[in-house]
Amino acid sequence: MIAGMSVEMSPSPPRGQRTARPIEEIARGWVVDERITARVPGFDAPFFQAGLAGYSDAAMRLVARRHGCPYCVTEALLDQTLISGGKGRTREDPDLLAGPRPRNGPGPRTGPRTTPREGSGTVRPLPRPGAAVPGAELDDHPIAGQIIGSDPSEMADAAAILLDMNYDAVDVNLACPVRKVRRRNRGGHLLSAPDEAIAILAAVRRAVPDDVPLTVKLRRAYDDSPREADNFQRIFDAAYDLAYDWATVHCRTVQQKYIGPGRWEFLIDLVKRHPDRLILGSGDIWTAADIFAMLEVTGVSAVAVARGCIGNPWIFRQARELIAGRPPEAPTLAEQRRALLDHFELSMRLWGERTASRMMRKFGIKFAAHHLDGEAVKAAFITCRTAEEWRAVIEEHYT
């Protein structure tokens, strides 16, 4: 992962998008595009958890999956860290918490791992009543490993490493708007350097076998100038010419970061101009209703849920409830307690008590938004420093 990266957590002002049909009607019976399920069989709903810098580790992903998320993308993994085996690399392993497992991705892989990595042999599945298979709820698949970097050969090497780590797909990040990432000619910077971006896409394409899904994350441009619009189009076209399966396009510019509403109109135009391409959408998704609004309004084939799922794994369950024709249910106090305990226990197994206690503060204050006494719960989580303090907050406010 890239240390120090973070995202703004406040929703932008309302974007004013409206649907001609009720959300319930749109959602009822909606299924994911069959071109997606053909490449990633477990991707069985038109939404997924996006990669979120500083948030979307294995703990967050597993909690999301327990609430109906069909597919996840890791936060951006730096190519040089993967290549050097740097600090924290083992925690990027999608099978660390589950221990050794057979491959179950969409196609055969080379070099399957048959022995656990360092530390994984001591991990045991959390007890989950009703699980059909022991450890099944620690299954972090299907999953895309997202790589970020500036050198084509290093990005290609990083992609090959991800395949050996049991990732089911590879995603190339050409979107990250964080300034220090751009200063190192990575992420969103590459949208202003199309030749460099396309060289990276081509190198990764050569490194990834055709049977492995290969995707790219983009923003609508570096900025709103005509030149940058042309640069986006060159990179976007090149990805499909190189047989990338899809592009996930965030409807803000790189310079915009997370400030202001996204332009869904951009996605509408992009889909209309390229009806034969799989295009996934991202931007301003805060509720289950927003997922189906974006699908209906823009015509994208699936929707990335990013900031809207932090401390809110129920967004995925609620989206599935809408598809099934049922009203989406808010989480009960007992469900909030279970999700918090699951997330914290998984985080401790992944990071250890000291780091997990610190990391979970930012999750706790987001989970608190669902509590009837949210401000008091948020304040209590902010002061937590140890596992005991965390559990004390839960016992006081969630029983």
C-alpha positions in Angstrom: 0.0 0.0 0.0 1.0 3.6 -0.3 1.7 5.0 3.2 0.0 8.3 4.1 -2.7 8.2 1.4 -6.2 9.1 2.5 -9.5 10.2 1.0 -12.0 13.0 2.0 -14.8 11.5 3.9 -17.6 14.1 3.6 -20.3 13.7 0.9 -20.3 16.4 -1.8 -23.3 18.6 -2.3 -26.3 16.9 -4.0 -25.6 16.4 -7.7 -29.3 16.9 -8.7 -29.5 13.6 -10.6 -33.0 12.2 -10.9 -34.3 9.0 -12.4 -37.4 8.7 -14.5 -38.5 5.5 -12.8 -38.6 4.8 -9.1 -35.5 3.3 -7.7 -37.4 0.2 -6.5 -38.5 -0.5 -10.1 -35.0 0.0 -11.5 -33.5 -2.3 -8.9 -36.0 -5.1 -9.1 -34.6 -8.0 -11.0 -31.5 -6.0 -12.1 -28.6 -8.4 -12.9 -24.9 -7.8 -13.6 -23.8 -7.6 -17.2 -23.1 -11.2 -18.4 -19.8 -10.0 -19.8 -18.6 -9.3 -16.3 -19.8 -12.7 -14.9 -18.1 -14.5 -17.8 -14.8 -13.1 -16.7 -15.3 -13.1 -13.0 -18.0 -15.7 -12.1 -18.4 -14.6 -8.5 -19.1 -11.0 -9.5 -22.8 -11.6 -9.4 -24.3 -8.1 -8.7 -23.9 -4.7 -10.4 -21.8 -3.2 -7.6 -18.5 -3.8 -5.8 -16.2 -2.3 -3.2 -13.6 0.0 -4.7 -10.0 0.3 -3.5 -9.7 2.9 -0.8 -6.3 4.2 0.4 -5.9 3.6 4.1 -9.1 1.7 4.4 -9.8 -1.3 2.2 -7.6 -3.9 3.8 -8.6 -7.5 4.2 -10.6 -6.7 7.4 -12.8 -4.2 5.7 -13.2 -6.4 2.6 -14.3 -9.4 4.5 -16.9 -7.5 6.5 -18.2 -6.1 3.2 -18.4 -9.6 1.7 -20.4 -10.8 4.8 -23.0 -8.2 3.9 -23.3 -9.0 0.2 -20.4 -7.4 -1.6 -19.5 -9.7 -4.6 -16.2 -8.3 -5.6 -13.4 -6.2 -4.1 -10.4 -4.2 -5.3 -7.4 -3.6 -3.0 -6.1 -0.2 -2.2 -3.3 0.8 -4.5 -0.3 -1.4 -4.1 3.0 0.2 -5.0 4.9 -1.8 -7.6 8.3 -1.2 -6.0 7.0 -2.4 -2.6 5.7 -5.6 -4.2 9.0 -6.2 -6.0 11.2 -5.5 -3.0 9.1 -7.5 -0.6 9.0 -4.4 1.6 7.3 -3.9 4.9 3.7 -4.9 5.0 3.7 -7.0 1.8 2.4 -10.1 3.6 -0.7 -8.1 4.7 -1.5 -7.5 1.0 -2.0 -11.3 0.6 -5.7 -11.9 0.0 -5.4 -15.4 1.7 -3.5 -14.3 4.8 -6.4 -14.6 7.2 -7.9 -17.7 5.7 -4.6 -19.6 5.5 -3.7 -21.9 2.6 -6.5 -22.5 0.1 -6.8 -23.8 -3.5 -7.2 -21.4 -6.3 -10.8 -20.7 -7.3 -10.5 -17.8 -9.7 -12.0 -17.7 -13.2 -9.2 -19.6 -14.9 -5.9 -21.5 -14.4 -2.9 -19.7 -13.0 0.8 -20.3 -13.1 2.8 -21.2 -10.0 0.0 -21.9 -7.5 0.9 -21.3 -3.9 0.8 -24.5 -1.8 2.4 -23.3 1.4 1.4 -20.5 3.7 3.3 -17.3 3.8 5.0 -16.2 7.0 2.6 -15.8 9.9 -0.4 -17.3 8.1 -0.2 -20.7 9.7 -1.2 -19.2 13.1 -4.4 -17.7 11.9 -7.7 -19.5 12.6 -11.1 -18.6 11.2 -13.3 -16.6 13.5 -16.3 -18.7 14.8 -19.3 -17.9 12.7 -22.5 -19.7 13.4 -24.2 -21.2 10.3 -21.1 -21.1 8.0 -21.4 -24.0 5.6 -17.7 -24.5 5.3 -15.1 -23.8 8.0 -13.3 -20.6 7.2 -15.7 -19.8 4.3 -16.3 -16.3 5.6 -12.6 -15.6 5.4 -12.7 -16.2 1.7 -11.5 -12.9 0.1 -12.3 -13.9 -3.5 -12.9 -12.8 -6.2 -10.5 -9.9 -5.7 -8.5 -7.6 -7.9 -5.1 -6.5 -6.8 -4.6 -2.8 -7.8 -1.1 -1.7 -8.7 0.3 1.8 -9.1 3.7 3.0 -10.3 5.5 4.9 -13.0 7.9 2.4 -14.7 6.3 0.0 -17.3 8.7 -2.9 -16.5 8.2 -2.6 -12.7 4.5 -2.4 -13.2 4.6 -5.6 -15.3 6.7 -7.3 -12.6 4.3 -6.2 -9.9 1.4 -7.7 -11.9 3.1 -11.0 -12.1 3.7 -11.0 -8.4 0.0 -10.4 -7.8 -0.9 -13.5 -9.8 1.4 -15.6 -7.7 -0.3 -14.2 -4.6 -3.7 -15.6 -5.7 -5.3 -12.5 -6.9 -8.1 -13.2 -9.4 -7.7 -10.0 -11.4 -5.2 -7.1 -11.9 -6.3 -3.5 -11.9 -4.0 -0.7 -13.0 -4.4 2.6 -11.1 -4.2 5.7 -13.4 -6.5 7.7 -11.2 -5.1 8.5 -7.7 -5.3 12.2 -7.2 -3.1 12.5 -4.1 -0.4 15.1 -4.6 2.6 13.2 -3.5 1.6 10.3 -5.8 1.3 12.6 -8.7 4.7 14.2 -7.9 6.2 10.7 -8.3 4.6 10.5 -11.8 2.1 7.8 -10.6 -1.6 7.4 -10.5 -3.6 10.4 -11.8 -0.4 12.1 -13.1 -0.4 9.6 -15.9 -3.7 10.9 -17.3 -1.7 14.0 -18.4 1.1 11.8 -19.9 -0.7 9.5 -22.3 2.4 8.0 -23.9 3.7 7.0 -20.4 0.3 5.7 -19.4 -0.2 3.6 -22.5 3.4 2.1 -22.2 2.4 1.0 -18.7 -0.9 -0.5 -19.9 0.9 -2.4 -22.7 3.6 -3.7 -20.4 1.1 -5.0 -17.8 -0.9 -6.5 -20.7 2.1 -8.6 -21.8 2.6 -9.8 -18.2 -0.9 -10.9 -17.5 -2.3 -14.0 -19.3 -5.4 -13.6 -21.4 -7.4 -15.8 -19.0 -6.9 -13.3 -16.1 -9.2 -10.3 -16.0 -7.3 -7.1 -16.5 -8.8 -3.7 -15.8 -7.9 -0.1 -15.3 -9.1 2.7 -13.0 -9.3 6.2 -14.5 -10.7 9.6 -13.7 -12.5 11.6 -16.4 -9.3 13.6 -17.1 -6.5 15.4 -15.3 -8.4 18.7 -15.5 -11.2 20.1 -17.6 -9.1 21.5 -20.5 -9.6 20.2 -24.0 -6.1 18.9 -24.1 -6.7 16.7 -21.1 -10.0 15.5 -22.5 -8.1 14.3 -25.5 -5.4 12.6 -23.3 -8.1 10.7 -21.5 -9.7 9.5 -24.7 -6.3 8.3 -26.0 -5.6 6.3 -22.8 -9.2 5.0 -22.6 -9.1 3.8 -26.2 -5.7 2.2 -25.7 -6.9 0.1 -22.8 -9.6 -1.5 -24.9 -7.4 -1.8 -27.9 -5.0 -3.8 -25.6 -7.9 -6.1 -24.6 -8.4 -4.8 -21.1 -11.7 -6.1 -19.8 -13.1 -2.8 -18.5 -12.3 0.6 -17.3 -13.8 2.0 -14.0 -14.2 5.7 -14.6 -14.5 8.2 -11.7 -16.5 11.2 -12.8 -14.2 13.8 -11.2 -11.0 15.1 -12.6 -7.6 14.5 -10.9 -7.3 18.1 -9.9 -10.8 18.1 -8.4 -9.8 15.2 -6.0 -13.0 14.6 -4.0 -14.2 18.2 -3.9 -17.6 19.0 -5.4 -20.1 16.8 -7.1 -19.0 14.4 -9.8 -20.2 14.8 -13.4 -22.5 11.9 -14.2 -23.1 13.6 -17.5 -19.5 12.6 -18.5 -20.4 8.9 -17.9 -23.6 9.3 -19.9 -21.7 10.6 -22.9 -18.9 8.1 -22.5 -21.3 5.1 -22.5 -23.3 6.5 -25.4 -20.2 6.9 -27.5 -18.9 3.4 -26.7 -21.9 1.1 -26.3 -19.8 -2.0 -27.1 -17.4 -1.5 -24.2 -17.7 -2.5 -20.6 -17.6 0.7 -18.6 -18.0 0.8 -14.8 -18.8 4.0 -13.0 -17.6 5.7 -9.8 -18.4 8.8 -7.9 -21.0 10.1 -5.4 -22.3 6.7 -4.3 -23.5 7.1 -0.7 -26.6 4.9 -0.5 -28.0 1.7 -2.1 -30.4 4.0 -4.1 -27.4 5.8 -5.6 -26.1 2.6 -7.0 -29.2 2.1 -9.1 -29.5 5.7 -9.9 -26.1 5.7 -11.5 -26.9 2.4 -13.4 -30.1 3.9 -14.8 -28.9 7.4 -15.5 -25.5 6.8 -16.9 -25.8 3.3 -18.5 -22.6 1.9 -16.9 -22.6 -1.8 -16.4 -21.6 -1.8 -12.7 -20.9 0.7 -9.9 -17.9 1.1 -7.6 -18.8 1.9 -4.0 -16.0 3.8 -2.4 -16.3 6.3 0.5 -20.0 5.3 0.9 -19.2 1.9 2.3 -16.7 3.0 5.0 -18.5 2.1 8.3 -21.5 1.1 6.1 -21.2 -2.5 4.9 -25.0 -2.6 4.9 -25.1 -0.7 1.6 -24.4 -4.0 -0.1 -27.1 -5.9 1.7 -29.5 -3.1 1.0 -28.7 -3.1 -2.7 -29.4 -6.8 -2.8 -32.6 -6.3 -0.9 -33.7 -3.8 -3.6 -32.8 -6.2 -6.4 -35.0 -8.9 -4.6 -37.9 -6.5 -4.4 -37.7 -5.9 -0.7 -37.4 -2.6 1.1 -33.8 -1.9 2.3 -33.5 -2.4 6.0 -31.4 -0.2 8.3 -29.0 -2.1 10.5 -30.3 -3.0 13.9 -28.2 -2.3 17.0 -27.4 -6.0 17.2 -26.2 -6.0 13.6 -24.1 -2.9 14.2 -22.5 -4.6 17.2 -21.7 -7.7 15.2 -20.2 -5.8 12.3 -18.0 -3.7 14.6 -16.8 -6.8 16.5 -16.1 -8.7 13.3 -14.2 -5.8 11.8 -12.1 -5.2 14.9 -11.3 -8.9 15.4 -10.2 -9.2 11.8 -8.2 -6.1 12.0 -6.4 -7.3 15.1 -5.5 -10.6 13.4 -4.2 -8.7 10.4 -2.3 -5.9 12.2 -2.0 -6.7 15.8 -3.8 -5.1 18.7 -1.8 -1.8 18.9 -2.1 -0.9 15.2 -5.6 -2.2 14.9 -6.8 -0.1 17.8 -5.4 3.0 16.2 -6.7 2.2 12.7 -10.2 1.3 13.9 -10.8 4.8 15.3 -11.5 6.1 11.8 -13.9 3.2 11.2 -15.7 3.6 14.5 -16.6 7.2 13.9 -18.1 6.2 10.5 -20.0 3.2 12.0 -21.3 5.7 14.7 -23.5 7.4 12.1 -25.9 4.5 12.2 -26.4 4.7 16.0 -29.3 6.6 17.5 -26.8 8.5 19.7 -24.2 8.9 17.0 -22.3 11.9 18.3 -21.7 10.3 21.7 -20.6 7.1 20.1 -18.3 8.9 17.7 -16.7 10.8 20.6 -16.2 7.6 22.5 -14.5 5.9 19.6 -12.2 8.8 19.0 -10.6 8.3 22.5 -10.0 4.6 22.1 -6.4 3.4 22.3 -6.6 -0.3 23.2 -8.8 -3.3 22.5 -10.2 -3.1 26.0 -11.3 0.5 25.5 -12.8 -0.5 22.1 -14.8 -3.3 23.7 -15.9 -1.0 26.5 -17.4 1.4 24.0 -19.3 -1.4 22.3 -20.6 -2.8 25.6 -21.8 0.6 26.7 -23.4 1.7 23.5 -24.3 -1.5 21.6 -26.1 -3.6 24.1 
